[in-house]
């Protein structure tokens, strides 16, 4: 008996491992395709870096010289593969904007100029903001969804729906200013500027991050809460829910113990999508709060045609989406008892 | 005996199309402690609704508009939700029709079992687990100490149904509502579940309402029987009296259904070419072989019934003959000529000759097409009729299946009853003017009276057109009434075949014998006699004794 249980678990683990490896390979393939798209799209941007930086003084010779220095005179396919090979080895290239042009002639390009060095602190800031937001938003939305399902069609349900829908429908900067008005201006409990820097203590960092995190919570709650509510209500007509009621279980227990475990897959998927949004789509909130995240860097780099940084940001965004969706897939598979405990 | 449940003048309504329609019209029901009441009727009679109302429970969109439900001095219709919750599961329990759907897929069986006693404060978790194992043993579940730790999908349907009965027993309730607990099971499994339920109800002196549409089943289980028809009570009587002297015409007609039997046709000449000849078919889904060397012949104007439990390969054989599942090996001949195994390689004439009628008319008819379009499609495709000719042909076909064309031709399937939908399925098959029709469990989803109508229709059409049928069923009563020859299948193999008269006369193959003897009979002593014959009486107690010794 024990042996069969163990073999079963073993089989299960190997199945899950196989699925994970398969999905990872597919994810890499997707990332490769996306990298082509990114490169093509960035190169289709009108204007170029040399023109932009030289402005009025853009003589054909000067433009040509800078283009040669940056390797922009090479054919696109060559540049793509140079970039790809570098990226695979962890070298995302050098930022145009931070470059000391003389150094291109010499040997040392300097650490400051590498894209990785420029992105890294911004990236961690973004992850920190996304993490804090997720810690607030995910439990809050799921709880709200459960309560809305429990008291469905009640005043509470309607209010929760209205509140989350209006917050998702309002522009993010508007929500941000409203929160600033109430939490920073009228009741100065939180700072309205989130200018965090390296070496800041965790407490202070949290305090400064709270307002943007709350703004983002308002933005992502609606989606997750409504999916939780819908996924649970969808199951309420199933015979096993009727059975739980007929066993005299309380409405809360019926929903949390009997409906929720079977509603996890769609909820996990929506959570993953919203987490991906928190990493890739928060530039407006960053700008409002002057938060030094990756979104601002991305927009700035597009403005000055700093191609290596733009490409690296896009690649990180794509990877975040792919990785989070992958995690969601695996978690919904694992949440299915039929797969966890095969016959 | 003292009174446990009294339902007086209960009226129940269901909401559909923005109005409240009656489901139960002023029915009285009472039950003494330890008594078993059988509630029977066709689908739509309101049996389940009545059973749930006995628990003071209504499904969404249903309400009790009038009447009273009194359980042991408590008015269930006036009691607060919390008060009712304290009774449900603890003093009144429910066993649902489909255990597979009614067990939560996310939790282990035993955790669902112990939930009631623990939440109601009757037992601790470990006490209840121990008790569950004893109940599993009493209900003759295999490996009672471990089976509870499995998930519902890891256990067979019959075992789950017993686990659900055990779950209903977990708080030792005074009353259990059994809602068609064996309808979804094979006859052989049904017997085990019936015996288990009866034993345990007797042992604990539990009162029960046993809901079913199967008279023979209720005859084994109930002390008293109440017959419902479209929400009205037809009659109530002690079981033996009801069986021997049914008063109402409706009750008598229910009894008579099983008596429809057509005479067996004479055996065909051995030299005759069969319409369909299946020779040594082997088939597989993926890597798993599901049919092994299946052979049988179907002659002109004859009905061959293919019987067996679910999973025995009956429908797979049909899929092979139609070419939907090309067999791995073997030959399928039609009128002595081998058919291409894959339906894509058959020509229109070959396709036309083999038609199929499905079990679930609901899913086999396109809900967005009118009846005229559904039947018109094969008329146009196979016979090449268009416009007025097509319409005339569709009207003829509707006439054949005894549905007035002018009233039905423009309706949608959703506006028809189950039996009428099945008739449309028959008309659609007839439209191709085939020589051979496969009927896959065509009466299984229908009530007995309606099913009888379908069987009579099929018999008439066969006589008029000299059709050949392959009739797939698990119901031996149906076999008795219409088959000429019988093929018994088990685990993808043919275990016995021959003329019907031989098949119902001993000696049989042991498996045929098991199938035949498992069909419930009207005799109220049938189950006890059978269990004694098979020597499986009180096995449950022996199992408990053995477990306790260990």
Interface residues (C-beta under 8 A of the other chain):
Chain A: X1 X237 X238 X239 X240 X242 X243 X244 X245 X246 X247 X248 X249 X250 X253 X257 X258 X261 X262 X337 X338 X341 X343
Chain B: X52 X55 X57 X59 X60 X84 X85 X86 X87 X88 X89 X90 X93 X94 X96 X98 X101 X102 X103 X104 X105 X106 X107 X115 X116 X119 X120 X146 X150 X151 X153 X154
